[in-house]
Structures are given as C-alpha cells and as structure tokens.
C-alpha cells in the first residue's frame, strides 16, 4: 500500500472509453451519472470528459482505502455508467508521487 499523508485516503481514478449512448439517452447525462455512481460509495474528487483520438473518455477521480476497494468502486462506476452508454474499456490507476500508476485487477 502506498503511504498517505496525515490520514488522507489515496486517490484513484477510473478512465472509461465510451461507445454508443443507450437509446433515448441525452449525452449530457452520462458524466453526471458516472459521478453520481462514485458518490454512492466514496468521495469523488473530480469528474471529466475528454475526446481522445475521436473517442469520448470519462474520468472519475475518487478516494479509496486501497487498490482492492478502488477496483470495487470502479466496477460500480462502470456498471452504472453502462446503463446510459456503452463502456468499451476501463482502466483504474492510483495517484503516486504526482503520477498515475495502473492498479492490478487481480
């Protein structure tokens, strides 16, 4: 486990590659849906949508006790987001010394 400062919880993020919207879904609801899913389980620090190589990506940054919990939270975020749009890929990473390190999904 990565050391934290003064009892602070580590930061994690899930980055989802997005596909088609579910029928009848307004694109404006996808990011708030993903953010709300995270907020059901933990503190969401940030939420962002970007277009990379003509593909939408949603990133939700959140706190978690450890990598196992972060993976569970990420799975929940992906599942809920998947109800409004196809999630074609997802990666979980942890903030470590100013950078993002992939979290093993084992």
C-alpha positions in Angstrom: 0.0 0.0 0.0 1.2 3.5 -0.8 1.9 5.7 2.2 -0.6 8.6 2.7 -0.2 11.9 4.4 -1.8 12.8 7.7 -4.6 10.1 7.4 -5.5 11.2 3.9 -7.1 8.4 1.7 -5.2 7.6 -1.5 -6.6 9.0 -4.8 -7.7 6.7 -7.6 -9.3 7.2 -11.0 -11.2 5.1 -13.4 -10.9 6.1 -17.1 -13.6 4.7 -19.3 -13.6 4.6 -23.0 -17.2 5.3 -24.2 -19.2 3.9 -27.0 -22.7 4.5 -28.2 -25.4 6.0 -26.0 -28.3 3.9 -24.8 -31.5 4.6 -26.8 -33.1 7.8 -25.8 -30.3 9.0 -23.5 -29.2 12.6 -23.7 -25.3 12.8 -23.9 -25.4 15.4 -21.1 -26.5 12.8 -18.5 -23.5 10.4 -19.0 -20.9 12.3 -16.9 -23.3 13.2 -14.1 -24.4 9.5 -14.0 -20.8 8.4 -13.7 -20.1 11.0 -11.0 -23.2 10.0 -9.0 -22.3 6.3 -9.1 -19.0 7.1 -7.5 -20.6 9.4 -4.9 -22.8 6.5 -3.8 -19.7 4.8 -2.4 -17.0 7.3 -1.8 -15.8 10.9 -2.1 -15.5 12.0 -5.8 -12.6 14.4 -6.2 -13.1 15.2 -9.9 -15.1 14.2 -13.0 -14.1 15.0 -16.5 -14.9 14.1 -20.1 -12.5 14.4 -23.0 -12.2 13.4 -26.6 -9.0 11.5 -27.4 -8.5 10.2 -30.9 -12.1 10.9 -31.7 -13.3 8.7 -28.8 -15.0 10.0 -25.7 -13.3 9.2 -22.4 -14.8 9.8 -18.9 -12.5 10.0 -15.9 -13.8 9.8 -12.4 -11.2 10.6 -9.6 -12.1 9.3 -6.2 -10.7 8.3 -2.8 -10.3 4.7 -1.7 -8.8 2.8 1.2 -6.7 0.6 -1.0 -6.4 -0.9 -4.5 -8.9 -3.7 -3.8 -11.6 -1.2 -2.7 -10.8 1.1 -5.6 -11.3 -1.7 -8.0 -14.7 -2.4 -6.5 -15.7 1.2 -6.6 -14.5 1.4 -10.2 -16.6 -1.7 -11.2 -19.6 0.0 -9.7 -19.0 3.2 -11.6 -18.5 1.3 -14.9 -21.7 -0.8 -14.3 -23.9 2.2 -13.6 -22.4 4.3 -16.4 -23.0 1.3 -18.7 -26.8 1.8 -18.1 -26.7 5.0 -20.1 -23.8 4.4 -22.6 -21.6 1.6 -23.7 -18.4 1.4 -21.8 -15.9 -0.2 -24.2 -12.9 -0.2 -21.9 -11.9 0.9 -18.4 -8.6 1.4 -16.5 -8.0 2.0 -12.9 -5.0 3.9 -11.6 -3.7 5.3 -8.4 -2.1 8.7 -7.8 1.5 8.1 -6.7 4.0 11.0 -6.2 2.4 13.2 -8.9 1.8 10.5 -11.4 -0.8 7.8 -12.2 0.2 4.2 -11.7 -2.1 1.3 -13.1 -3.8 -0.8 -10.5 -3.6 -4.5 -11.0 -7.1 -6.0 -11.4 -6.2 -9.3 -9.7 
